[in-house]
Amino acid sequence: QKDTIIYNHYHTVKNIPQKAYEYVVNGKSAIEWIMERYAVTTDKKSGITNDPNDWSREHEKPRYILDLLLSIVNVSVQTADIVDALPDVDWEKE
């Protein structure tokens, strides 16, 4: 279900248009890419946890990652709209 992202216990992003997933970066939608990059992960060997929220707390910007996600959704939709509006190109013309 790609129209909803549960950000945390308090915030859920809903009504994400399917079009937002058309903007692809390195083989993934920009939304999926940002979610992967900003996920809390723990290295199996060392047991070290990488929590991107630590940076947000240290800099007193608790909404940083949420705002980034919302911006990515917005930019993705706008980019898809722009690409859809581009004229077809005839590469065969000389």
PDB file of N, CA, C and O in Angstrom:
ATOM      1  N   GLN A   1       0.857  -1.170   0.000  1.00  0.00           N
ATOM      2  CA  GLN A   1       0.000   0.000   0.000  1.00  0.00           C
ATOM      3  C   GLN A   1       0.901   1.231   0.000  1.00  0.00           C
ATOM      4  O   GLN A   1       1.411   1.635   1.045  1.00  0.00           O
ATOM      5  N   LYS A   2       1.089   1.808  -1.150  1.00  0.00           N
ATOM      6  CA  LYS A   2       2.048   2.898  -1.285  1.00  0.00           C
ATOM      7  C   LYS A   2       1.441   4.282  -1.068  1.00  0.00           C
ATOM      8  O   LYS A   2       2.164   5.278  -1.111  1.00  0.00           O
ATOM      9  N   ASP A   3       0.143   4.366  -0.839  1.00  0.00           N
ATOM     10  CA  ASP A   3      -0.459   5.686  -0.663  1.00  0.00           C
ATOM     11  C   ASP A   3      -0.368   6.167   0.780  1.00  0.00           C
ATOM     12  O   ASP A   3      -0.812   7.270   1.098  1.00  0.00           O
ATOM     13  N   THR A   4       0.208   5.340   1.658  1.00  0.00           N
ATOM     14  CA  THR A   4       0.331   5.689   3.073  1.00  0.00           C
ATOM     15  C   THR A   4       1.721   5.308   3.574  1.00  0.00           C
ATOM     16  O   THR A   4       2.214   4.216   3.294  1.00  0.00           O
ATOM     17  N   ILE A   5       2.349   6.223   4.318  1.00  0.00           N
ATOM     18  CA  ILE A   5       3.623   5.936   4.975  1.00  0.00           C
ATOM     19  C   ILE A   5       3.438   6.209   6.456  1.00  0.00           C
ATOM     20  O   ILE A   5       3.099   7.323   6.855  1.00  0.00           O
ATOM     21  N   ILE A   6       3.662   5.189   7.265  1.00  0.00           N
ATOM     22  CA  ILE A   6       3.613   5.381   8.716  1.00  0.00           C
ATOM     23  C   ILE A   6       5.001   5.849   9.125  1.00  0.00           C
ATOM     24  O   ILE A   6       5.956   5.072   9.137  1.00  0.00           O
ATOM     25  N   TYR A   7       5.096   7.112   9.456  1.00  0.00           N
ATOM     26  CA  TYR A   7       6.387   7.720   9.795  1.00  0.00           C
ATOM     27  C   TYR A   7       6.820   7.304  11.203  1.00  0.00           C
ATOM     28  O   TYR A   7       7.964   6.904  11.417  1.00  0.00           O
ATOM     29  N   ASN A   8       5.910   7.402  12.140  1.00  0.00           N
ATOM     30  CA  ASN A   8       6.150   6.947  13.510  1.00  0.00           C
ATOM     31  C   ASN A   8       4.803   6.764  14.199  1.00  0.00           C
ATOM     32  O   ASN A   8       3.764   6.770  13.539  1.00  0.00           O
ATOM     33  N   HIS A   9       4.811   6.603  15.514  1.00  0.00           N
ATOM     34  CA  HIS A   9       3.564   6.373  16.258  1.00  0.00           C
ATOM     35  C   HIS A   9       2.618   7.577  16.198  1.00  0.00           C
ATOM     36  O   HIS A   9       1.419   7.446  16.444  1.00  0.00           O
ATOM     37  N   TYR A  10       3.163   8.735  15.873  1.00  0.00           N
ATOM     38  CA  TYR A  10       2.371   9.971  15.910  1.00  0.00           C
ATOM     39  C   TYR A  10       1.996  10.513  14.531  1.00  0.00           C
ATOM     40  O   TYR A  10       0.995  11.215  14.387  1.00  0.00           O
ATOM     41  N   HIS A  11       2.800  10.185  13.520  1.00  0.00           N
ATOM     42  CA  HIS A  11       2.604  10.782  12.199  1.00  0.00           C
ATOM     43  C   HIS A  11       2.449   9.712  11.122  1.00  0.00           C
ATOM     44  O   HIS A  11       3.226   8.761  11.037  1.00  0.00           O
ATOM     45  N   THR A  12       1.423   9.902  10.311  1.00  0.00           N
ATOM     46  CA  THR A  12       1.186   9.057   9.145  1.00  0.00           C
ATOM     47  C   THR A  12       0.937   9.968   7.952  1.00  0.00           C
ATOM     48  O   THR A  12       0.121  10.888   8.018  1.00  0.00           O
ATOM     49  N   VAL A  13       1.646   9.703   6.865  1.00  0.00           N
ATOM     50  CA  VAL A  13       1.457  10.465   5.633  1.00  0.00           C
ATOM     51  C   VAL A  13       0.496   9.658   4.768  1.00  0.00           C
ATOM     52  O   VAL A  13       0.772   8.507   4.430  1.00  0.00           O
ATOM     53  N   LYS A  14      -0.635  10.268   4.411  1.00  0.00           N
ATOM     54  CA  LYS A  14      -1.674   9.566   3.644  1.00  0.00           C
ATOM     55  C   LYS A  14      -1.911  10.234   2.301  1.00  0.00           C
ATOM     56  O   LYS A  14      -1.465  11.353   2.048  1.00  0.00           O
ATOM     57  N   ASN A  15      -2.626   9.514   1.454  1.00  0.00           N
ATOM     58  CA  ASN A  15      -3.053  10.021   0.145  1.00  0.00           C
ATOM     59  C   ASN A  15      -1.880  10.395  -0.759  1.00  0.00           C
ATOM     60  O   ASN A  15      -1.942  11.380  -1.494  1.00  0.00           O
ATOM     61  N   ILE A  16      -0.824   9.609  -0.698  1.00  0.00           N
ATOM     62  CA  ILE A  16       0.310   9.831  -1.598  1.00  0.00           C
ATOM     63  C   ILE A  16      -0.101   9.315  -2.971  1.00  0.00           C
ATOM     64  O   ILE A  16      -0.436   8.140  -3.115  1.00  0.00           O
ATOM     65  N   PRO A  17      -0.078  10.175  -3.972  1.00  0.00           N
ATOM     66  CA  PRO A  17      -0.489   9.715  -5.306  1.00  0.00           C
ATOM     67  C   PRO A  17       0.512   8.717  -5.891  1.00  0.00           C
ATOM     68  O   PRO A  17       1.716   8.826  -5.662  1.00  0.00           O
ATOM     69  N   GLN A  18       0.007   7.756  -6.638  1.00  0.00           N
ATOM     70  CA  GLN A  18       0.871   6.760  -7.281  1.00  0.00           C
ATOM     71  C   GLN A  18       1.911   7.446  -8.162  1.00  0.00           C
ATOM     72  O   GLN A  18       3.027   6.951  -8.322  1.00  0.00           O
ATOM     73  N   LYS A  19       1.538   8.579  -8.725  1.00  0.00           N
ATOM     74  CA  LYS A  19       2.425   9.342  -9.594  1.00  0.00           C
ATOM     75  C   LYS A  19       3.730   9.713  -8.885  1.00  0.00           C
ATOM     76  O   LYS A  19       4.771   9.843  -9.529  1.00  0.00           O
ATOM     77  N   ALA A  20       3.677   9.883  -7.563  1.00  0.00           N
ATOM     78  CA  ALA A  20       4.873  10.269  -6.801  1.00  0.00           C
ATOM     79  C   ALA A  20       5.964   9.205  -6.887  1.00  0.00           C
ATOM     80  O   ALA A  20       7.144   9.511  -6.717  1.00  0.00           O
ATOM     81  N   TYR A  21       5.581   7.972  -7.148  1.00  0.00           N
ATOM     82  CA  TYR A  21       6.551   6.883  -7.222  1.00  0.00           C
ATOM     83  C   TYR A  21       7.169   6.746  -8.614  1.00  0.00           C
ATOM     84  O   TYR A  21       8.017   5.880  -8.833  1.00  0.00           O
ATOM     85  N   GLU A  22       6.749   7.594  -9.551  1.00  0.00           N
ATOM     86  CA  GLU A  22       7.300   7.545 -10.904  1.00  0.00           C
ATOM     87  C   GLU A  22       8.669   8.218 -11.000  1.00  0.00           C
ATOM     88  O   GLU A  22       9.434   7.938 -11.923  1.00  0.00           O
ATOM     89  N   TYR A  23       8.978   9.096 -10.058  1.00  0.00           N
ATOM     90  CA  TYR A  23      10.277   9.785 -10.059  1.00  0.00           C
ATOM     91  C   TYR A  23      11.301   8.828  -9.456  1.00  0.00           C
ATOM     92  O   TYR A  23      11.283   8.551  -8.256  1.00  0.00           O
ATOM     93  N   VAL A  24      12.196   8.328 -10.310  1.00  0.00           N
ATOM     94  CA  VAL A  24      13.108   7.254  -9.917  1.00  0.00           C
ATOM     95  C   VAL A  24      14.547   7.760  -9.844  1.00  0.00           C
ATOM     96  O   VAL A  24      15.007   8.494 -10.719  1.00  0.00           O
ATOM     97  N   VAL A  25      15.250   7.353  -8.780  1.00  0.00           N
ATOM     98  CA  VAL A  25      16.661   7.682  -8.566  1.00  0.00           C
ATOM     99  C   VAL A  25      17.404   6.369  -8.337  1.00  0.00           C
ATOM    100  O   VAL A  25      17.078   5.626  -7.411  1.00  0.00           O
ATOM    101  N   ASN A  26      18.389   6.082  -9.165  1.00  0.00           N
ATOM    102  CA  ASN A  26      19.175   4.852  -9.026  1.00  0.00           C
ATOM    103  C   ASN A  26      18.305   3.605  -8.940  1.00  0.00           C
ATOM    104  O   ASN A  26      18.571   2.717  -8.129  1.00  0.00           O
ATOM    105  N   GLY A  27      17.273   3.532  -9.766  1.00  0.00           N
ATOM    106  CA  GLY A  27      16.437   2.338  -9.835  1.00  0.00           C
ATOM    107  C   GLY A  27      15.344   2.241  -8.786  1.00  0.00           C
ATOM    108  O   GLY A  27      14.610   1.253  -8.757  1.00  0.00           O
ATOM    109  N   LYS A  28      15.217   3.240  -7.925  1.00  0.00           N
ATOM    110  CA  LYS A  28      14.162   3.251  -6.901  1.00  0.00           C
ATOM    111  C   LYS A  28      13.449   4.586  -6.965  1.00  0.00           C
ATOM    112  O   LYS A  28      14.016   5.594  -7.387  1.00  0.00           O
ATOM    113  N   SER A  29      12.199   4.575  -6.538  1.00  0.00           N
ATOM    114  CA  SER A  29      11.521   5.864  -6.460  1.00  0.00           C
ATOM    115  C   SER A  29      12.242   6.715  -5.424  1.00  0.00           C
ATOM    116  O   SER A  29      12.832   6.184  -4.483  1.00  0.00           O
ATOM    117  N   ALA A  30      12.196   8.022  -5.592  1.00  0.00           N
ATOM    118  CA  ALA A  30      12.860   8.921  -4.648  1.00  0.00           C
ATOM    119  C   ALA A  30      12.302   8.726  -3.237  1.00  0.00           C
ATOM    120  O   ALA A  30      13.030   8.851  -2.253  1.00  0.00           O
ATOM    121  N   ILE A  31      11.011   8.421  -3.147  1.00  0.00           N
ATOM    122  CA  ILE A  31      10.391   8.192  -1.837  1.00  0.00           C
ATOM    123  C   ILE A  31      10.990   6.954  -1.181  1.00  0.00           C
ATOM    124  O   ILE A  31      11.360   6.992  -0.007  1.00  0.00           O
ATOM    125  N   GLU A  32      11.087   5.870  -1.921  1.00  0.00           N
ATOM    126  CA  GLU A  32      11.666   4.643  -1.370  1.00  0.00           C
ATOM    127  C   GLU A  32      13.137   4.834  -1.027  1.00  0.00           C
ATOM    128  O   GLU A  32      13.617   4.306  -0.024  1.00  0.00           O
ATOM    129  N   TRP A  33      13.847   5.580  -1.850  1.00  0.00           N
ATOM    130  CA  TRP A  33      15.263   5.849  -1.608  1.00  0.00           C
ATOM    131  C   TRP A  33      15.444   6.610  -0.297  1.00  0.00           C
ATOM    132  O   TRP A  33      16.294   6.255   0.519  1.00  0.00           O
ATOM    133  N   ILE A  34      14.650   7.649  -0.099  1.00  0.00           N
ATOM    134  CA  ILE A  34      14.796   8.470   1.119  1.00  0.00           C
ATOM    135  C   ILE A  34      14.396   7.665   2.349  1.00  0.00           C
ATOM    136  O   ILE A  34      15.017   7.798   3.403  1.00  0.00           O
ATOM    137  N   MET A  35      13.368   6.834   2.225  1.00  0.00           N
ATOM    138  CA  MET A  35      12.952   6.009   3.361  1.00  0.00           C
ATOM    139  C   MET A  35      14.048   5.010   3.732  1.00  0.00           C
ATOM    140  O   MET A  35      14.291   4.756   4.911  1.00  0.00           O
ATOM    141  N   GLU A  36      14.704   4.450   2.722  1.00  0.00           N
ATOM    142  CA  GLU A  36      15.792   3.503   2.979  1.00  0.00           C
ATOM    143  C   GLU A  36      16.979   4.193   3.641  1.00  0.00           C
ATOM    144  O   GLU A  36      17.552   3.671   4.598  1.00  0.00           O
ATOM    145  N   ARG A  37      17.341   5.348   3.140  1.00  0.00           N
ATOM    146  CA  ARG A  37      18.494   6.087   3.665  1.00  0.00           C
ATOM    147  C   ARG A  37      18.279   6.589   5.089  1.00  0.00           C
ATOM    148  O   ARG A  37      19.227   6.664   5.871  1.00  0.00           O
ATOM    149  N   TYR A  38      17.058   6.928   5.423  1.00  0.00           N
ATOM    150  CA  TYR A  38      16.771   7.509   6.740  1.00  0.00           C
ATOM    151  C   TYR A  38      16.136   6.513   7.701  1.00  0.00           C
ATOM    152  O   TYR A  38      15.535   6.912   8.699  1.00  0.00           O
ATOM    153  N   ALA A  39      16.264   5.236   7.413  1.00  0.00           N
ATOM    154  CA  ALA A  39      15.745   4.207   8.313  1.00  0.00           C
ATOM    155  C   ALA A  39      16.746   3.961   9.442  1.00  0.00           C
ATOM    156  O   ALA A  39      17.955   4.096   9.249  1.00  0.00           O
ATOM    157  N   VAL A  40      16.245   3.603  10.604  1.00  0.00           N
ATOM    158  CA  VAL A  40      17.105   3.209  11.715  1.00  0.00           C
ATOM    159  C   VAL A  40      17.609   1.802  11.411  1.00  0.00           C
ATOM    160  O   VAL A  40      16.813   0.894  11.172  1.00  0.00           O
ATOM    161  N   THR A  41      18.939   1.620  11.419  1.00  0.00           N
ATOM    162  CA  THR A  41      19.528   0.323  11.119  1.00  0.00           C
ATOM    163  C   THR A  41      20.557  -0.046  12.186  1.00  0.00           C
ATOM    164  O   THR A  41      21.134   0.823  12.840  1.00  0.00           O
ATOM    165  N   THR A  42      20.771  -1.342  12.344  1.00  0.00           N
ATOM    166  CA  THR A  42      21.792  -1.843  13.259  1.00  0.00           C
ATOM    167  C   THR A  42      22.711  -2.786  12.502  1.00  0.00           C
ATOM    168  O   THR A  42      22.258  -3.745  11.877  1.00  0.00           O
ATOM    169  N   ASP A  43      24.008  -2.504  12.563  1.00  0.00           N
ATOM    170  CA  ASP A  43      25.000  -3.352  11.916  1.00  0.00           C
ATOM    171  C   ASP A  43      25.061  -4.696  12.637  1.00  0.00           C
ATOM    172  O   ASP A  43      25.202  -4.748  13.859  1.00  0.00           O
ATOM    173  N   LYS A  44      24.954  -5.778  11.872  1.00  0.00           N
ATOM    174  CA  LYS A  44      24.908  -7.118  12.471  1.00  0.00           C
ATOM    175  C   LYS A  44      26.207  -7.490  13.176  1.00  0.00           C
ATOM    176  O   LYS A  44      26.177  -8.104  14.242  1.00  0.00           O
ATOM    177  N   LYS A  45      27.334  -7.129  12.598  1.00  0.00           N
ATOM    178  CA  LYS A  45      28.625  -7.503  13.186  1.00  0.00           C
ATOM    179  C   LYS A  45      28.949  -6.697  14.442  1.00  0.00           C
ATOM    180  O   LYS A  45      29.289  -7.259  15.483  1.00  0.00           O
ATOM    181  N   SER A  46      28.840  -5.375  14.331  1.00  0.00           N
ATOM    182  CA  SER A  46      29.266  -4.521  15.443  1.00  0.00           C
ATOM    183  C   SER A  46      28.159  -4.252  16.455  1.00  0.00           C
ATOM    184  O   SER A  46      28.425  -3.930  17.613  1.00  0.00           O
ATOM    185  N   GLY A  47      26.914  -4.388  16.005  1.00  0.00           N
ATOM    186  CA  GLY A  47      25.795  -4.056  16.883  1.00  0.00           C
ATOM    187  C   GLY A  47      25.550  -2.557  17.003  1.00  0.00           C
ATOM    188  O   GLY A  47      24.711  -2.119  17.791  1.00  0.00           O
ATOM    189  N   ILE A  48      26.290  -1.768  16.213  1.00  0.00           N
ATOM    190  CA  ILE A  48      26.144  -0.309  16.247  1.00  0.00           C
ATOM    191  C   ILE A  48      24.862   0.078  15.517  1.00  0.00           C
ATOM    192  O   ILE A  48      24.605  -0.376  14.402  1.00  0.00           O
ATOM    193  N   THR A  49      24.067   0.921  16.161  1.00  0.00           N
ATOM    194  CA  THR A  49      22.817   1.395  15.573  1.00  0.00           C
ATOM    195  C   THR A  49      23.037   2.763  14.953  1.00  0.00           C
ATOM    196  O   THR A  49      23.592   3.667  15.578  1.00  0.00           O
ATOM    197  N   ASN A  50      22.592   2.896  13.712  1.00  0.00           N
ATOM    198  CA  ASN A  50      22.615   4.181  13.017  1.00  0.00           C
ATOM    199  C   ASN A  50      21.194   4.720  13.050  1.00  0.00           C
ATOM    200  O   ASN A  50      20.300   4.178  12.400  1.00  0.00           O
ATOM    201  N   ASP A  51      20.993   5.779  13.801  1.00  0.00           N
ATOM    202  CA  ASP A  51      19.676   6.387  13.938  1.00  0.00           C
ATOM    203  C   ASP A  51      19.733   7.816  13.417  1.00  0.00           C
ATOM    204  O   ASP A  51      20.246   8.697  14.107  1.00  0.00           O
ATOM    205  N   PRO A  52      19.215   8.069  12.212  1.00  0.00           N
ATOM    206  CA  PRO A  52      19.234   9.415  11.649  1.00  0.00           C
ATOM    207  C   PRO A  52      18.518  10.436  12.526  1.00  0.00           C
ATOM    208  O   PRO A  52      18.765  11.637  12.419  1.00  0.00           O
ATOM    209  N   ASN A  53      17.638   9.960  13.385  1.00  0.00           N
ATOM    210  CA  ASN A  53      16.933  10.871  14.284  1.00  0.00           C
ATOM    211  C   ASN A  53      17.877  11.505  15.297  1.00  0.00           C
ATOM    212  O   ASN A  53      17.565  12.556  15.857  1.00  0.00           O
ATOM    213  N   ASP A  54      19.030  10.878  15.541  1.00  0.00           N
ATOM    214  CA  ASP A  54      20.006  11.456  16.474  1.00  0.00           C
ATOM    215  C   ASP A  54      20.430  12.839  15.998  1.00  0.00           C
ATOM    216  O   ASP A  54      20.522  13.774  16.793  1.00  0.00           O
ATOM    217  N   TRP A  55      20.691  12.966  14.685  1.00  0.00           N
ATOM    218  CA  TRP A  55      21.088  14.266  14.137  1.00  0.00           C
ATOM    219  C   TRP A  55      19.981  15.294  14.373  1.00  0.00           C
ATOM    220  O   TRP A  55      20.251  16.432  14.758  1.00  0.00           O
ATOM    221  N   SER A  56      18.741  14.884  14.137  1.00  0.00           N
ATOM    222  CA  SER A  56      17.601  15.794  14.324  1.00  0.00           C
ATOM    223  C   SER A  56      17.519  16.277  15.771  1.00  0.00           C
ATOM    224  O   SER A  56      17.247  17.447  16.037  1.00  0.00           O
ATOM    225  N   ARG A  57      17.758  15.358  16.689  1.00  0.00           N
ATOM    226  CA  ARG A  57      17.716  15.726  18.110  1.00  0.00           C
ATOM    227  C   ARG A  57      18.866  16.659  18.471  1.00  0.00           C
ATOM    228  O   ARG A  57      18.665  17.661  19.157  1.00  0.00           O
ATOM    229  N   GLU A  58      20.069  16.330  18.011  1.00  0.00           N
ATOM    230  CA  GLU A  58      21.254  17.136  18.321  1.00  0.00           C
ATOM    231  C   GLU A  58      21.127  18.564  17.803  1.00  0.00           C
ATOM    232  O   GLU A  58      21.641  19.496  18.421  1.00  0.00           O
ATOM    233  N   HIS A  59      20.454  18.738  16.685  1.00  0.00           N
ATOM    234  CA  HIS A  59      20.318  20.053  16.067  1.00  0.00           C
ATOM    235  C   HIS A  59      18.957  20.695  16.356  1.00  0.00           C
ATOM    236  O   HIS A  59      18.602  21.725  15.783  1.00  0.00           O
ATOM    237  N   GLU A  60      18.217  20.066  17.246  1.00  0.00           N
ATOM    238  CA  GLU A  60      16.908  20.579  17.660  1.00  0.00           C
ATOM    239  C   GLU A  60      15.995  20.845  16.462  1.00  0.00           C
ATOM    240  O   GLU A  60      15.324  21.874  16.386  1.00  0.00           O
ATOM    241  N   LYS A  61      15.989  19.892  15.533  1.00  0.00           N
ATOM    242  CA  LYS A  61      15.121  19.952  14.355  1.00  0.00           C
ATOM    243  C   LYS A  61      14.357  18.637  14.258  1.00  0.00           C
ATOM    244  O   LYS A  61      14.626  17.825  13.373  1.00  0.00           O
ATOM    245  N   PRO A  62      13.414  18.426  15.157  1.00  0.00           N
ATOM    246  CA  PRO A  62      12.721  17.133  15.214  1.00  0.00           C
ATOM    247  C   PRO A  62      11.911  16.802  13.964  1.00  0.00           C
ATOM    248  O   PRO A  62      11.637  15.629  13.712  1.00  0.00           O
ATOM    249  N   ARG A  63      11.525  17.794  13.180  1.00  0.00           N
ATOM    250  CA  ARG A  63      10.732  17.552  11.977  1.00  0.00           C
ATOM    251  C   ARG A  63      11.575  17.398  10.717  1.00  0.00           C
ATOM    252  O   ARG A  63      11.022  17.235   9.629  1.00  0.00           O
ATOM    253  N   TYR A  64      12.886  17.445  10.838  1.00  0.00           N
ATOM    254  CA  TYR A  64      13.754  17.458   9.658  1.00  0.00           C
ATOM    255  C   TYR A  64      13.443  16.314   8.694  1.00  0.00           C
ATOM    256  O   TYR A  64      13.208  16.560   7.511  1.00  0.00           O
ATOM    257  N   ILE A  65      13.438  15.082   9.169  1.00  0.00           N
ATOM    258  CA  ILE A  65      13.242  13.934   8.283  1.00  0.00           C
ATOM    259  C   ILE A  65      11.812  13.893   7.745  1.00  0.00           C
ATOM    260  O   ILE A  65      11.602  13.577   6.574  1.00  0.00           O
ATOM    261  N   LEU A  66      10.837  14.206   8.580  1.00  0.00           N
ATOM    262  CA  LEU A  66       9.445  14.246   8.115  1.00  0.00           C
ATOM    263  C   LEU A  66       9.279  15.314   7.048  1.00  0.00           C
ATOM    264  O   LEU A  66       8.666  15.064   6.010  1.00  0.00           O
ATOM    265  N   ASP A  67       9.818  16.497   7.292  1.00  0.00           N
ATOM    266  CA  ASP A  67       9.723  17.570   6.292  1.00  0.00           C
ATOM    267  C   ASP A  67      10.436  17.188   4.999  1.00  0.00           C
ATOM    268  O   ASP A  67       9.965  17.509   3.908  1.00  0.00           O
ATOM    269  N   LEU A  68      11.576  16.502   5.121  1.00  0.00           N
ATOM    270  CA  LEU A  68      12.295  16.040   3.936  1.00  0.00           C
ATOM    271  C   LEU A  68      11.441  15.053   3.142  1.00  0.00           C
ATOM    272  O   LEU A  68      11.352  15.149   1.918  1.00  0.00           O
ATOM    273  N   LEU A  69      10.822  14.116   3.832  1.00  0.00           N
ATOM    274  CA  LEU A  69       9.947  13.141   3.172  1.00  0.00           C
ATOM    275  C   LEU A  69       8.789  13.843   2.456  1.00  0.00           C
ATOM    276  O   LEU A  69       8.485  13.519   1.308  1.00  0.00           O
ATOM    277  N   LEU A  70       8.150  14.792   3.121  1.00  0.00           N
ATOM    278  CA  LEU A  70       7.042  15.527   2.502  1.00  0.00           C
ATOM    279  C   LEU A  70       7.515  16.308   1.279  1.00  0.00           C
ATOM    280  O   LEU A  70       6.806  16.394   0.277  1.00  0.00           O
ATOM    281  N   SER A  71       8.704  16.872   1.367  1.00  0.00           N
ATOM    282  CA  SER A  71       9.261  17.601   0.220  1.00  0.00           C
ATOM    283  C   SER A  71       9.534  16.661  -0.948  1.00  0.00           C
ATOM    284  O   SER A  71       9.278  17.004  -2.102  1.00  0.00           O
ATOM    285  N   ILE A  72      10.050  15.486  -0.648  1.00  0.00           N
ATOM    286  CA  ILE A  72      10.341  14.510  -1.702  1.00  0.00           C
ATOM    287  C   ILE A  72       9.054  14.070  -2.398  1.00  0.00           C
ATOM    288  O   ILE A  72       9.030  13.915  -3.619  1.00  0.00           O
ATOM    289  N   VAL A  73       7.989  13.871  -1.627  1.00  0.00           N
ATOM    290  CA  VAL A  73       6.699  13.508  -2.226  1.00  0.00           C
ATOM    291  C   VAL A  73       6.246  14.634  -3.158  1.00  0.00           C
ATOM    292  O   VAL A  73       5.817  14.374  -4.283  1.00  0.00           O
ATOM    293  N   ASN A  74       6.339  15.865  -2.701  1.00  0.00           N
ATOM    294  CA  ASN A  74       5.915  17.020  -3.497  1.00  0.00           C
ATOM    295  C   ASN A  74       6.757  17.152  -4.775  1.00  0.00           C
ATOM    296  O   ASN A  74       6.209  17.311  -5.866  1.00  0.00           O
ATOM    297  N   VAL A  75       8.070  17.088  -4.638  1.00  0.00           N
ATOM    298  CA  VAL A  75       8.952  17.212  -5.801  1.00  0.00           C
ATOM    299  C   VAL A  75       8.725  16.064  -6.781  1.00  0.00           C
ATOM    300  O   VAL A  75       8.765  16.263  -7.995  1.00  0.00           O
ATOM    301  N   SER A  76       8.490  14.879  -6.260  1.00  0.00           N
ATOM    302  CA  SER A  76       8.258  13.714  -7.115  1.00  0.00           C
ATOM    303  C   SER A  76       7.008  13.886  -7.967  1.00  0.00           C
ATOM    304  O   SER A  76       7.024  13.593  -9.163  1.00  0.00           O
ATOM    305  N   VAL A  77       5.928  14.357  -7.360  1.00  0.00           N
ATOM    306  CA  VAL A  77       4.681  14.588  -8.105  1.00  0.00           C
ATOM    307  C   VAL A  77       4.888  15.682  -9.146  1.00  0.00           C
ATOM    308  O   VAL A  77       4.469  15.535 -10.294  1.00  0.00           O
ATOM    309  N   GLN A  78       5.534  16.781  -8.748  1.00  0.00           N
ATOM    310  CA  GLN A  78       5.763  17.877  -9.688  1.00  0.00           C
ATOM    311  C   GLN A  78       6.651  17.439 -10.850  1.00  0.00           C
ATOM    312  O   GLN A  78       6.411  17.823 -11.995  1.00  0.00           O
ATOM    313  N   THR A  79       7.670  16.641 -10.561  1.00  0.00           N
ATOM    314  CA  THR A  79       8.568  16.156 -11.612  1.00  0.00           C
ATOM    315  C   THR A  79       7.816  15.241 -12.575  1.00  0.00           C
ATOM    316  O   THR A  79       7.984  15.345 -13.791  1.00  0.00           O
ATOM    317  N   ALA A  80       6.996  14.352 -12.040  1.00  0.00           N
ATOM    318  CA  ALA A  80       6.195  13.463 -12.894  1.00  0.00           C
ATOM    319  C   ALA A  80       5.258  14.282 -13.786  1.00  0.00           C
ATOM    320  O   ALA A  80       5.090  13.960 -14.962  1.00  0.00           O
ATOM    321  N   ASP A  81       4.653  15.327 -13.242  1.00  0.00           N
ATOM    322  CA  ASP A  81       3.783  16.200 -14.041  1.00  0.00           C
ATOM    323  C   ASP A  81       4.556  16.874 -15.174  1.00  0.00           C
ATOM    324  O   ASP A  81       4.070  16.948 -16.302  1.00  0.00           O
ATOM    325  N   ILE A  82       5.746  17.359 -14.874  1.00  0.00           N
ATOM    326  CA  ILE A  82       6.574  18.028 -15.886  1.00  0.00           C
ATOM    327  C   ILE A  82       6.957  17.039 -16.989  1.00  0.00           C
ATOM    328  O   ILE A  82       6.855  17.350 -18.175  1.00  0.00           O
ATOM    329  N   VAL A  83       7.392  15.861 -16.589  1.00  0.00           N
ATOM    330  CA  VAL A  83       7.801  14.841 -17.567  1.00  0.00           C
ATOM    331  C   VAL A  83       6.607  14.442 -18.440  1.00  0.00           C
ATOM    332  O   VAL A  83       6.749  14.288 -19.653  1.00  0.00           O
ATOM    333  N   ASP A  84       5.439  14.275 -17.827  1.00  0.00           N
ATOM    334  CA  ASP A  84       4.243  13.920 -18.594  1.00  0.00           C
ATOM    335  C   ASP A  84       3.868  14.998 -19.604  1.00  0.00           C
ATOM    336  O   ASP A  84       3.307  14.697 -20.657  1.00  0.00           O
ATOM    337  N   ALA A  85       4.178  16.254 -19.287  1.00  0.00           N
ATOM    338  CA  ALA A  85       3.813  17.363 -20.164  1.00  0.00           C
ATOM    339  C   ALA A  85       4.814  17.591 -21.296  1.00  0.00           C
ATOM    340  O   ALA A  85       4.536  18.360 -22.217  1.00  0.00           O
ATOM    341  N   LEU A  86       5.958  16.942 -21.242  1.00  0.00           N
ATOM    342  CA  LEU A  86       6.953  17.126 -22.296  1.00  0.00           C
ATOM    343  C   LEU A  86       6.453  16.532 -23.609  1.00  0.00           C
ATOM    344  O   LEU A  86       5.785  15.498 -23.614  1.00  0.00           O
ATOM    345  N   PRO A  87       6.772  17.179 -24.702  1.00  0.00           N
ATOM    346  CA  PRO A  87       6.352  16.626 -25.992  1.00  0.00           C
ATOM    347  C   PRO A  87       7.159  15.382 -26.338  1.00  0.00           C
ATOM    348  O   PRO A  87       8.292  15.212 -25.887  1.00  0.00           O
ATOM    349  N   ASP A  88       6.567  14.533 -27.131  1.00  0.00           N
ATOM    350  CA  ASP A  88       7.302  13.372 -27.618  1.00  0.00           C
ATOM    351  C   ASP A  88       8.410  13.840 -28.548  1.00  0.00           C
ATOM    352  O   ASP A  88       8.244  14.813 -29.283  1.00  0.00           O
ATOM    353  N   VAL A  89       9.535  13.148 -28.515  1.00  0.00           N
ATOM    354  CA  VAL A  89      10.663  13.522 -29.364  1.00  0.00           C
ATOM    355  C   VAL A  89      10.835  12.442 -30.424  1.00  0.00           C
ATOM    356  O   VAL A  89      10.861  11.248 -30.129  1.00  0.00           O
ATOM    357  N   ASP A  90      10.949  12.896 -31.653  1.00  0.00           N
ATOM    358  CA  ASP A  90      11.190  11.983 -32.760  1.00  0.00           C
ATOM    359  C   ASP A  90      12.694  11.953 -33.011  1.00  0.00           C
ATOM    360  O   ASP A  90      13.240  12.864 -33.633  1.00  0.00           O
ATOM    361  N   TRP A  91      13.356  10.919 -32.534  1.00  0.00           N
ATOM    362  CA  TRP A  91      14.810  10.817 -32.627  1.00  0.00           C
ATOM    363  C   TRP A  91      15.250  10.388 -34.037  1.00  0.00           C
ATOM    364  O   TRP A  91      16.439  10.404 -34.355  1.00  0.00           O
ATOM    365  N   GLU A  92      14.299  10.016 -34.854  1.00  0.00           N
ATOM    366  CA  GLU A  92      14.605   9.548 -36.212  1.00  0.00           C
ATOM    367  C   GLU A  92      14.818  10.703 -37.187  1.00  0.00           C
ATOM    368  O   GLU A  92      15.361  10.489 -38.271  1.00  0.00           O
ATOM    369  N   LYS A  93      14.404  11.928 -36.832  1.00  0.00           N
ATOM    370  CA  LYS A  93      14.519  13.075 -37.736  1.00  0.00           C
ATOM    371  C   LYS A  93      15.985  13.389 -38.010  1.00  0.00           C
ATOM    372  O   LYS A  93      16.858  13.220 -37.158  1.00  0.00           O
ATOM    373  N   GLU A  94      16.214  13.848 -39.224  1.00  0.00           N
ATOM    374  CA  GLU A  94      17.588  14.236 -39.601  1.00  0.00           C
ATOM    375  C   GLU A  94      17.695  15.708 -39.758  1.00  0.00           C
ATOM    376  O   GLU A  94      18.770  16.219 -40.071  1.00  0.00           O
TER     377      GLU A  94
END
